[in-house]
Amino acid sequence: MTGRTRVLWLAKGLGRGGAEQLLLNCARHVDGSRYEVEVAYVLPWKDALAPALAEAGVRVHCLGGVPGTPGRADPRWPLRLRRLLAERRYGLVHTHMPVPATAARLLSYGLGGAGSPRLVHTEHNVWDRYRPVTRWANALTYRRNDAVVAVSHAVERTIPAARRRPGAWVRVVHHGPDLAGAPQGPAARAAARTELGLPQDAFVVGTVGNLTPKKDQATLLAAHAELLRRHPGARLVLIGTGPLDGRLRAHAAESGVADRVLFAGSRPDVPALLPGLDVFTLSSRQEGLPVALMEAMTSGLPSVVTRVGGIPEVLDDGAQGLLVEPGDPAALATALGRLADDRELRERLGAAARERARRFDVAGAQRAVEAVYEQVLRH
């Protein structure tokens, strides 16, 4: 392989979700002497990370219409993808999320000969999460991939055996966050709490994620209501937005905890806000490997998180945080209360979390992905 290979990263959107943030983190660590990376996405209104990618030197293509335009994506986006593949002559297309991946597998096949790019796909979620039509289309085209990267062993195990190729076709790569230069220490804690309008002496639990059924913040709100019976000054911070925003706010009001819950919305400054928390939590029912958890661990926060997906692969119960079963507000409240009562335990778990997070380096993860690129390009 000589010269630079032009690579297209293809995603559904560039909002502030974990998979999208992963693209930005990795873009900052691409070996530019070997790969020229561009990014294309389908949903024009999910473009929050597009400016940061451009700032990192990545050319960005919006396939679904004018960036920032609300509503549905232009249904002609597959034609635009086809045109982009033909014009830019990518050596490799790396897909993220099954719908655009399915389109890329079908459209690249028709380019033929030397014009057909190699295909690498990153699996971010367990297959059970996909809707039936999406799962069906993904399955029918899956063996077109030249290689698959799974974000955790839990995700890798859900790929149906009938859709795999023999050999080392699937690689598991644990991605880490990119928090170089993120603020830490007492001053950062005070600044974060001032920014969020939180009392400096309150016990603060926080979570980061889209407000969707998968993340199950309703269980977290119920757990917070229980926690407040023993710790009435506690605060809960929800960073993120999504379709359940209104319903969750109503739920908080109906439960009588609205004045102890902060809906912070989508934030571009999450690394600067994490020091303001005492404990990070996730009430998710499904996960691949949540970027938000990796960021919290890197920031030295103890966590109370559900035992789902790849979470137990990076956090040991009682060592870097506490694991609870999903959909159990009582268990979640008990674990949060345990940390609220024991500052020494919080400090011990937080220090261990920071040390564990050193294993999951975003630059090292990008090198591992590029090793996959090298293999498929060579063969």
N, C-alpha and C positions, 0 to 999 in steps of 0.2 A: 504494500500500500504506500504510494508516494503522494506528496502534496496534501492539501487539506480536503477533507470530505465535507460536503454540504449536507447538513442534517436538519430535518424538520421535526420539531416537537409539536404534536397535534393534540389539542385538548378541547373539551366542551366549552369551558369558560375560563376567564382569568379573574374570578372573584377572590375573596379572601378566605377560601376554603383551604384545608390542609394539603390536598393534592396540588392545588394551584400554587400555594406557597412553596411547595417542594420544588416546583419548576424554577421559581425565582432563586431559591437557595442554590440549586445546582448550576444555574446559569452563571453565577458568579465564580464558579470553580471549573468551568469547561477548559480543557486544554486547547487554547486557541491556535496553537501551532499545528494541530492535527484536525480540528473540527471547527467548521463555521456553522453555528446553530441559529436557526430561525424558529419562530413560534407562530402557529396559526390556531385560531379558536373560532367557535361557532356562534355563541350567544353574545350579541353586541353589547348588551347592557351589563354583562359581567366582565368589566374591563378594568377593575380597580388596580390590578397589578401590571397592566400594560405599560404605564409610564416608567415603572421601576425596571422592567425588562429592557425597555429602550435605553434607559440610562446605563444599564449593564452592557450595552453594545449589541443587543439582540434585535434583529429586525422582526417586527410583529405584523401579522396579517389577520384581519377580521374577515371571516368568510360569510357571516350571517347578516351583513348589512352595515350601516354606519355605526361606528363605535359610540357607545353611550345611549343608543336609541332603545327605549323601553318597548316591551311587547314581545311577540314571537320572532324567532330568527327567520330570515328570508329562506323559504323552502328550496331556493336554488343554490344553497351553499354547497351541496355536493358537486355541482357543475363548476363552481369557483375553485373547489379543492382540486378537481380534475385538471383545470386550467393551470393552477399553481404548480401541480406536480409535473406537468408537461413543460412549463416554461422554466422552472427553476432547476429541473434535472437533479433532484436530490439523490445522493448516494444511499441515504438511509432515512426512513421515516420511523420516528419513535412515538407511539400513540399512548395516550392516557385517557381512560374512560371508554366504555365499550361502543357507544353509538358512533363517534367519529372514527374509532378504530375499525369498526365494520366497514364503514364507507371507504377508508383508506385501503383496506385489504382488497375490496372489490375493484376500486378504481385503478389502483397501481398495477393490478394484474393485467389490465388491458393495454398498458403502455408497451409491454413486450420487450424482449431482447435486453440490450444493454441499458435501455431507458427505464427498466423496472427497478425501483429501489428495494433495498433490503428492508425488512420489517421487524421492529422490536416493539414489544408491548409491555407496559408496566401495569400489573394487576394491583389496584389499590384496595379492593374490597372483596369480601367473601362473596361467592357466587349467589348465595341465597338472597342477598340484598337486591339483586337485579330483578326488574319486572319481567314477567314471562316472555314478552315479545323481545325485549332486549337480550335476555339470556339465550333465547332461541337463535337470534341473529348472530350473537357473539359466538355461540357454539358452532354454528354452521361454517363460519369463516376462520375459526381459531387456528387451525393447522396451517393457515397461510403465513403465520408468524414464523420468522426465522429464529427468534428467541423470545423468551418471556422473562421479565423480572418481577418477582413478587416482593411486596414490602414486608412480609413476615411469613414465617413457616405456617401460621394459621391460615393465611390467605392461600398459600401454595397448596395446602392440603385440600382446598375446596375446588381446585381445577379438576374437572372430570377426567378420569383416566382415558376415556375414549377420545378426548380432544387433545391429548398430549402427543408429542413426538418422542421417539426413543432417545436415550442419551441425556447429556447435560443441557437439556433444552430450557429448563426453568432454573433460574438462579434467584436465590433469596438475598436481598440487599436491605439491611436495616439502615434507613436514612436517618441522619441526625439534623439538628437545627443549625442555623447560621446566625449566632448571636455575638459575633466578635464585636467588642466595644459596647455591648449592652450595659447600662448602668447597674450597679450593685451597691449594697451597703446601706447604712442608716439614712444617708442623705437621699439615696434613690427611693427608699421606702417612704420617707416623708413627702418627697416630691410627687410620687405616684398617688398617695392618698389625698394630697391637696388637689391634684388634677381631677380625681374622681369624686371629690367632695366627701371623703370618708373620715370619720373620727380617727385621730392618730392612735388612740389607745384601744380601739375596737378589735375583736377577733374577726378576721375577714376571710371568708372562703370565696374562691373565684373559679370560674370555668370559662373556657373559650371554645366556641363552636357555633355552627349554624343552628338556628332554632327550628329543628325538624324532629319528626317522630323518632328517627334513628338515634338522636342524641338524648331523647327522653328527659328534657329538663323539667317535665311535670313531676317526675319522681324526685328530682332534686329539690323542687319547691316544697313538696310534702315533707322531705327529710329536714329541710330548713325550718319548717314550722315546728317539728318535733324538737330540733336543736334549741330553738328559742325558748322552750319551756325551762331549760336549765341554764341557758346563756342568753338572756333577753337582749343584751347589747350586741349580739353577733350580727354581722352583715353578710349578705350574699351578693356577689357581682357576676352578672351574666354578660360576657362580651361576645357579640355576634348578632346577626339578624337572620330573618328567615320567615317562612310562611306561618309559623305558629306564634309570631310575636304578639299579636293581639290576644290570642287565646291564653297565652302564658301570663300576660299582664292581668287579664281578667281572673285567672286562677289565683294569682298572688293576692289580688284584692279580696276575692271571696274567702281566701284562707286567713285573711287578717294579717298578712306579712308584708304587704306592699311597701310600708314605710321602712322595712328592713331589707329590701331587695333593690338593687340598682341594675336596671337594664341599660347597659352602656352602649349598645348598638355596635355596628362594625367599626373597628378602630385600626388605623395603620400603625399605631405605636404600642402594640402588645408587649414587646420586650421591655419597654420602659414602664409598663403598668404592672408586670408580674412581681417586682419587688414589693409592691403594696399589699400583696396577699400574705396570709399566714399559711394557708393550705390551698392547694390546687385540687380540683375534683372533676371527674367525668362520670355521668350517670348513663353512659351510652348502652344501648342494647346490641349494637354492632359496631365493629371497628376493624380496620386493617392494621395500621400502626399510626396512631394519632400524632401529628406533628406538634399539636399543642402540648401534649404530655411530655414530649422530648424537650420542648422549650422550657417547660416548667422545671423539669429535672435539671437541665443545664443551669437554670437560675437558682438552683439550690432549694427548691420548694419540696416539702413532703406532699404526698398525694394520697387521696382516697379515690379509687377508681374501680370500675366494674371489671370483673374477670371475663373479658370478652376479647375475641380476635387475637392480635399480636401483643396485647398489653402484658400478659404474664411472661412474655419472652424478654422484656426489658425491665420489669419491675418485680422484685420478689416480695411476697407478702411479709410484712414485718421488718423488712430490711431497708428499702427505699421508700416505702409507703404502705398503704393498707389496701387490700383487695376485698371487694364485696360482690355479691351476686347481683345481676341486673334486675330492675323492677322491684327492688325491696327497699322502700324508704326507711323502714325501721333500722335495717342493718346499716344503711348509709348514715343515718343520723347517729347511731351508736358509734361508728368509726370516727365521724367528725367530732363528736363529743369527747371521745378518748383523746384526740389531739388537742382539742380546746382546753382540756384539763391538765395537759402535761407538756409544758414548754420544752423541757429537756428532750422528750421524745420527738417533738417537732424538729428540734435542732439536729438531733442524731440522724433522723431519717432524711432531712434535707441535705446534710453533708454527704451522706451515702448516695443520695440521688445525684448530686453534682459529680461525685466520683464515678458512678456508673455511667453517666452521660458522656464521659470522656471517650468511651468505647465507640460512640456513634457520631462519627465525624462526617459532616456533609461533604468535605473535600475528598475524604476516603471513599465515601459512597459513590461520588461522581467518578472517581477512578475505577471503581468496580464496574459501574455501568459502561464506561468507555472500554473496559476489557471485553465486555460482551459485544460492543460495537466492532472492535478489532477482530473478534472471532468470526462474526457473521460476514463481515466485509472480506475477510481473507478466504472464506469458504463459500 
